[in-house]
Amino acid sequence: MFALIAAAWAAWTAAGVHKIERDRDIKADEDKLKAQAGGVAAWSAVHVGSDGSALAYGVVVNNGSTSPIFDVVLEAQDVRGQLRPLNLRLLPPGEYFVESHKDRSGWALADHTGALAGFTRPITRKENWCVTRLVFRDAQNNLWSRTNAGLLERANQAGI
């Protein structure tokens, strides 16, 4: 009888340990999957000259990972309302400023922030002046979406 109780207790303990290990493995897989995507973000910004004057308004797109991201679609709004989506086929690692234009395309080319004269300042106090959505593919071809609240989640092709 004692052997039966001990065997049942051992089985119950083993099942608990197995669940803990399985949960840990799932979490590690999720963390690994999000490793590149977690370093990607965007925000509204102003390019400020060395004299303190505003030179241009736009967005900063930051790829803080060590690999390029692909098929970037950024949706933003400013005081004029919703802007045209910014579409980038590829974004190398680094931080880039993209000026908002009133012309047909809506956006200038991306400039590395380190190459700008002056600096970029994030626009942090205007609720209606923000990046509303950022969608991209990581180097493993996983599709991601970051909301205006900063939430990073897996996206599906239909959601683009």
Backbone hydrogen bonds, N-H to C=O, Kabsch-Sander energy under -0.5 kcal/mol:
donor,donor_aa,acceptor,acceptor_aa,energy
5,I,1,M,-2.1
6,A,2,F,-2.7
7,A,3,A,-2.4
8,A,4,L,-2.2
9,W,5,I,-2.7
10,A,6,A,-2.5
11,A,7,A,-2.4
12,W,8,A,-2.5
13,T,9,W,-2.6
14,A,10,A,-2.7
15,A,11,A,-2.3
16,G,12,W,-2.0
17,V,13,T,-2.6
18,H,14,A,-2.7
19,K,15,A,-2.2
20,I,16,G,-2.2
21,E,17,V,-2.6
22,R,18,H,-2.7
23,D,19,K,-2.8
24,R,20,I,-2.2
25,D,21,E,-2.4
26,I,22,R,-2.5
27,K,23,D,-2.4
28,A,24,R,-2.4
29,D,25,D,-2.4
30,E,26,I,-2.4
31,D,27,K,-2.6
32,K,28,A,-2.4
33,L,29,D,-2.5
34,K,30,E,-2.2
35,A,31,D,-0.6
35,A,32,K,-0.8
38,G,34,K,-3.0
39,G,36,Q,-1.5
40,V,37,A,-1.8
41,A,62,N,-2.1
43,W,60,V,-2.0
45,A,58,G,-2.5
46,V,121,R,-2.4
47,H,56,A,-3.2
48,V,46,V,-0.7
48,V,119,F,-3.3
49,G,53,S,-3.1
52,G,49,G,-2.1
55,L,47,H,-3.4
55,L,53,S,-0.6
56,A,47,H,-1.2
58,G,45,A,-2.5
59,V,98,V,-2.1
60,V,43,W,-3.1
61,V,96,Y,-2.8
62,N,41,A,-3.2
62,N,60,V,-0.5
63,N,61,V,-0.6
63,N,94,G,-3.1
64,G,39,G,-3.4
64,G,62,N,-0.8
69,I,91,L,-2.1
70,F,137,R,-2.7
71,D,89,R,-2.0
72,V,88,L,-2.4
73,V,135,V,-2.8
74,L,86,L,-2.6
75,E,133,R,-3.0
77,Q,130,C,-2.6
78,D,81,G,-2.2
81,G,78,D,-2.0
83,L,76,A,-2.9
86,L,74,L,-2.9
87,N,85,P,-0.6
88,L,72,V,-2.4
88,L,86,L,-0.5
91,L,69,I,-2.5
94,G,63,N,-2.7
96,Y,61,V,-2.5
97,F,111,D,-3.3
98,V,59,V,-2.9
99,E,97,F,-0.5
99,E,109,L,-0.5
100,S,57,Y,-3.1
101,H,106,G,-2.4
108,A,99,E,-2.5
111,D,97,F,-2.7
113,T,95,E,-2.6
115,A,112,H,-1.9
116,L,113,T,-0.9
118,G,116,L,-0.5
119,F,48,V,-2.5
121,R,46,V,-2.7
123,I,44,S,-2.5
124,T,122,P,-0.9
127,E,125,R,-0.7
129,W,126,K,-1.4
130,C,77,Q,-1.1
130,C,128,N,-0.6
132,T,75,E,-2.2
132,T,130,C,-0.6
133,R,75,E,-1.8
134,L,146,R,-2.0
135,V,73,V,-2.6
136,F,144,W,-1.9
137,R,70,F,-2.9
138,D,142,N,-2.4
141,N,138,D,-2.0
144,W,136,F,-3.2
145,S,153,E,-2.4
146,R,134,L,-3.0
147,T,151,L,-2.1
148,N,132,T,-0.9
150,G,147,T,-1.9
153,E,145,S,-2.5
153,E,151,L,-0.5
155,A,143,L,-2.5
159,G,156,N,-1.6
160,I,157,Q,-1.3
